[in-house]
């Protein structure tokens, strides 16, 4: 992977709110739907839901080595609703029915993926266990948002040898837009269009009301749907929310630094960790400064193949690794040790993990769709923030995105798009105490305007927290009763902080 490709990937990660936990990829292509195995096909039968005919399928995912039995179909919607006779977008849809036959409740739950740019069909499996209780009596519907997964995917490969500068990002974006314009009008791949698609799917399956679970960017989609279709929205669950009122811009640099301060304090406040590893933030700053001045060529063992490889470690790739590991404090607990080792000139482990991260994420985000969303909805806020030059991420990402958005075709958003969601719809809002991208204060902002809502801030957790502790049980109870205030959240008190690793064997006993 070239440095240019690495940097563009870093921009996609920074621009995207993401919303998943990273695992090693399976061999199958993301979001692939295959016929069920022959022995299972005997029991599996086609399913008719409303006007949509589903066929048995098996979902494979880059986030899991296990397949998931489901029912799949496609549903065509107009790309431009003002021109219904024009090009159609085939939405890729998967339905997860209750495992046991019984009373099926009429209001399904729609799973809304993060990003922007993730496939709902592909990314569901890693969170699937958290839906086990809910699925006993409800269908779960996965819709690949237009431009993602198998719903007219908008993705481009970066030019391998293009220079790495803010101006060059605009050149790359223009090339990508020209390539994708052969298959899509990029103005019509925004959140607003996706919300209209969701309601069209709701109507097609014959559901009067639906429940929505959104994670990260998916919370923007959920809020916009509840704003446009309040009568059709029975409940919403917002996991790691982005307030409607927020424009993305360069919010990520400061949010990451704030989260790192909390996470690194887990080492600085423990004498044994501080004695062995020093001040993690000071060591990180020194490492980034050294790599910005002179990247390092490192020989390392490839995590996938076990072979010895050679690669260049840069400040950009280290910053990307730090950010993504901060999403998951269980992984972030290793950062002080990795940074300390690199500070002593031992770069091998850090290099191996940065390469593994890039491999895991290479095909997980549809960058064309992501640019259609952020450039149409947030481009005015994409400017460097005063005082952010000294952060881990700095202003380079915001400046690069601004250059991309100068040339990217833009759609339109309703005039009230960035107004807070204010509705009587029951809402459960979840936030992680250490979230580096959507901190708890975002959840506090959301619930201020939702009288039938409740916020849970999960101790020591990062981004996308539905699966933590007893949260899946509370999630199922909420969707069943649509009453967040009646939930007994005492079980969440059992969540503990992950101690920092002082060696590669773990933390101090």
N, C-alpha and C positions, 0 to 999 in steps of 0.2 A: 504494500500500500504506500503510495507516494506521500510526501509531506503535504502536498496540496490536498489530496484526498482526505488525509487525516484532519487537516484544518477545516475543510468543508463539513466533515462529519462532526467535528467539535462544534461548529456553528449550528448544525442541525440539533445537536443535543442541547445546546444552550437555549436556542430559540424554542425548542419543544419543551413542554412541561413534563413529557414522558408519563410515567405512572406505572412502571412495572418493576419487578425484581429480576435481576439478570441471572440466567443459568446457562450452562453450556448448550449449544444448539443441537437439535436433532438433525438427522441426515435429510429429512424431508423438507421440501420447500415450505416457506411460511404460508400459513393459511390454506394449505392444500386440503381439498376434500376428496376423499377416495371412496369407492364402494366399500361397504362393510365386508368383512371376511366371509368366506363361503359358508362356514358353519353358523355364523350369526345371521346370515341373510335369510335363513329359513324362518327365524322368529320375527325378524324385522319386516315391517310392512310400510308401504307408502302411507302418508298421513295428509289429510285434507284439513286445512285450517282456514276458515273463511273462504276466500277465493283462490288461495294459494295451494298448489299441490307440492308437497315435499316428498323427497325420496331418501331412503336410508343412506347414510354416508358415515365415513370415519374421518374425524378431524385430526390432522397431524400438525405439529407446531414446532417452531424453532426454540420454544421455551420448555419443551417437555419431550421425553423420549417415549412416552406412552400416548397412544391414540385415544380418541374419545368418540364413542358412538353418538350419532346425532341424526337429524333430518335436515336436508339441505334443499335449497331452491334458489332461483334468481327471480328478480322482480324488476322490470324495466320502468324507469321514470324519465321524463324529459330532462335533458341537460339544461335547457333554457325553458322555463315554464311559460314564458311569454311567447314561445314558439313551440307548441306541443307537437307539431308535425316534424320537428327537426330531429337532431341526433338524440339517441336514447342512451342512458347509463344503466347497465345491468347491475343491480345491487346484489351482492353476494350475501345470502342469508342462511344462518344455521339456527335450528330450533333444538333445544335440549328439553325433552319431555321428562316428567317425573319417572324415576326408575321403576316404581311400582304402580300398577293400575289402582285407581281409587278416585276419590272426589277431586276433580280438577277445578281450581278456582278460575274465574273468567278473566282476571286481570293479570296478564303476564308481566314479567320484568324484562326490560331492555337493558343490556349491558353496553355502556358507552366507553370506548377505549380512550387512552391518553394520547399524547403527542404534542400538537396535532401531527398525524401521520401514521399512527399505529392501526393495524388491522384488529378489529374486535374479535373476529374468528380466530386469529392466530394468538392473540394475547390472553384470551380467556383462560386457557388451560392452567397457567401458573397460579391463577386465583380460584380455580374451580372448586377446591376443597372448602373454601369459605362459603360456597353457595349450596353445600350439600343439604343442610336443613331446609333452606328456602325451597329447594327443588322438589320437596316431597309432595307439594300440592300446586305448584305453579310451573308453567312453561317459562324458560329463559330464552330470550331472542337475541341473537347476535347479528348485527348488521354491519358489514364493512362499509364505513362511511365513504361516500363517493371520493375517488382519488386514492383510496387505500386498498390493500389486500387484493381481492379479485373483483373489486368494483371500479374498473377502469383505472388501474394503478398509475399514478403520476410520479415516476422516479427517473432520475438521470444518473449516469456514471460521470464522475468528475474527470476532467482532462488530466492525464497523469503527470504532465510536466509544466503545468501553468504556474507562474510565480505566485508566491503567497503574500498577498497584500490586499488591503481593503478594496482598492480599485479593481483588482483582478476578480473579486467575487462578483462584481457587476457583469463582467465579461462572461463568467461562467453561468450566471443566472440567465443572461440573454441567450446564450447557446442552448441551455436547458429548455427555456421557454419556447424557442423556435422548434426544437425537437418535439416537445410535447404538444405543440399547437396542431400537429398533424392528427392527433387523436382526441383533442379536448379543447374547448374554449375555457381557458384557465380562469376567467372571471366568474365562473359558475361552480366553483368548488370551495365554497365558504361555509361557515357555520350555519348561516341563514338558510342556504340551500339544503344542507344536511338535515336541519330541523324539519323542513318541508318533506323531505324524503321519509323521515321517521314517522311522520303523521300519515303519510300515504301507505306505509307498511302497516301501521296500526289499523287503518281503515280496511286494508286488503285482508287482514287476518280476522276481521270482524270483532275486534276488541273495542268496547265502549270507553274503557279507561285502561291506562297502563301505569306501571311503576318504573322508575328510572334509577339505575345505579350508574353514576359517572365517577371516573377516577381522573384526577389531574385535569388535563384539557377537556376530558369528558364531562367535567362539572360545568364547564361553560356551555356545552351542548345541552345538558340537562336543564340549566337555568333558563336558557333561551327557549327551550321547548315549553317549560312551565309558564313562561311569560306569554308565549304566543298561543298556547293551547291549555289554559288552566282547567277547563271543564273535562279534558281528556286525561289529566294528570292526577292519579290517585295519591302518589307519594314520590318523593325524591330522596336519594341517598347521595350525598356529596362527599367523596373521599379525597382529601387533600385539595380543597376547593380553590378556584380562581374566582374572586368576586367579579360580577358583571362590570362593576365600575372600574376595574383595573385594566390598564393598557400595558402590554407586556414590556415593550421598550427594553431598558437595561436594568430591570429589577433583579436579575439573577446574580449579579456580581456581589451586591451588598447582602442579599439573603444568604448566599453561600458563606460569606465571611462570618455572618452572625451565627450560622449553624456550626461552622467549624470551631468558633470560640466555645460553644457549649460542649461540643464533642471532645475537643482537645483538653478541655478542663477536666475530663475524666482521667487523663494522665497527669496533668499538672497538679491536681489536688491529691494525688497518691504519691507518697514519698518514694516508694520503690520504683515506680514508673518514671518519675521525674529524675531520680538519680541515674537510672539506666539510659533514658532516652532524651533527657533535657527538655527544652521548651519546643513542642512540636511546631508551633506557628513560626517561631524564629528560624527553626531549621528548614521549614518549608520555604520561607521567604528567601533564605540564602541559597537553597537548591534551585529555585526558579530563576533567581538572578544569575546564577552561574550558567544555567542552561540557556538562558536568553542570550548571554554573551557568547557561549560556545556550546552547541549541542554535542552530545557524547555518543560515539559509536560503541555499542555494547554487544558482546557475545552472550547469548542466553539460550535456555532450553525452551523450545516451543511447547506450550501446554497441551496442544492437541495431538501433535505427532511425536513428542519426546525427542525430536532432533535438535541438534545445535544450530542456531541461526545467528545472524548478525543484523543489527538494526540501529537506527539513530534515535536516541532519546532526546526529545525536545521539551521545552517548557510548556508548549501547547498540549502535548500528549499527557504530561504529568498533571496539568491543571484539569484536563478532562477526566483522568482517572480519579483524582481527588474528589471532583464534583459527584461523579457517579457512585463512588464508594460512600460518600456522605449521605446518599439516598437511603442507605441501609446501614444503620449504626452497627449491626453485627459484623459487617464487612469493614466499616469505618474504624472499628477497634484495632485493625491491623495497620492503619495509616501511620501512626507515630513510629512504629517499628520500621516500616518500609522507608519512611522519610529519613530516619536516623541512619539506616544502612546506606542509603544513597549519599547522604552527607559525608559518609566516611569513604566514599568512592566505590562502594559495592552496589552496583546498579542492576545486577542481573534479575533479581526478583521483581523490582519495579518495572523493568523493561518487559519481562514475560507477562506481567499482569496487564500492562497497557496494551500489548499486542492482543491478548486474549479478549479484552474489552472491545477493541476495535473490530475483532472478528465477530463477536457476539452481536454487535449493534449494526454491522455494515448494511444489512438488508431489513432492519427492523422499522425504519422510518421512511415514509414516502415524502421526500423533500419537496417535490413539486406541489403536492397537496398542501404541505406545511407552509410554503411560501404564499400560496393562494389565500390561505387563512390569515396569516400574520400580516401580510402586506396589505390586505383589504381591510383588516380590522384594527391594526395596531401600528401601522407604519409611522404615524405622526409622532409616536413616542420613542422612536428608535434613534436616540442621540446619546453620545457619551455623557456620562454623569460626572459632574465635578466631584473630585475626591475619590473616584473609583479607580484611579490609575494605580493605586497601591494595593488593590484587591487581588486575589488569586486569578480571577478571570479578566480583570481590567476592562477596558472599553473596546478592545479589538472586535469582539463578537458583535456588539451593538453597531459599530461602525460598518462591519462587513454586511450585516443584515440590511442596514440602511442603503448601502450600495446596491444590493440585490433588489430591494423593493423599488428602487428608482426605475428599473427596467421591467419589473414583473407586471403582467396584466392584472388589474385590480377590479374586483367586484364592488358592489355597494352593500352597505349595511343599513338597517332601519335607523331612523333618527334617534330612537331611544335604546339603541343596542347596548350602550354602556351605562344605562340606568340600573340601579340596584333592583334585584328581583324582590318584589314586595307582593306576597300572595298568602292566602290562607292554606295553601297546600302543605300537608305535613312533610317535614323535612328532618332528616338525621344528618348531621354534619360531623365529619371526622377529621382530626388533624394530628400530626405527629409532633411531639415536643421538639425534636431535632431536625425537622424537615428543612432541607436546604433550598427549596424552591417555592413552596407554598406554606409559609410558617403559620403558626396558630392564630396570629392576628388577622389573617385572611378569613379564617373561619369565624372569628369574632365579628368581623365586618359583615359577613353574609347573614348571620343569625339576627343581627340588629333589625333587619327588615322582614323577618319571617316569624310571626307570632306563634305559629305551631311548629316550632323547631327546637332542637337541642344540639349543643356542641359537646363532643367528647374530645379532649386532648389526651392522647395516649403517651404515658410516661416513657421517655427514652426511645421513642419510635421515630422513624424517618418519614419517607414518602410512600404513599399507598399502604394504608394501615388496616384494611379490612380483615386481613388474616391474622392479626395479632391477638394472642390470648383468647378471651371469651367474646371478642368482637363478632365473630360469625353468628354466635347464638343471639346476641343483642340485635344484630342485623335482621335475622329471620323473625325475631319477635316484633321488631318495628314494622316490617313489611306486612306481617300478619294483622296487626292491630292499627297501623298507621297512627301511632301515638308515641312520639319520642319521649315526651315528658314522663310517661309511665314506666320507662325502662329503669331497672335497677342496675346501675353501672358499678356497683361495689366490686364485682369480680375483676374489673380492670385494675384495681389497686394491687393485684398480684404481679403486674408487669414490672420487671426490674431492668436496671441499666446493664449494658454489656461492659464488663471491665476491659480496659485496654490491654492489648497483647504486649508483653514485655520481651517476648521471644517468639520464634515461629512455632513453638510448642503450645503457646497459649498465654494466659494471664497468670499473675502471681497467685499461689494457693491461699 
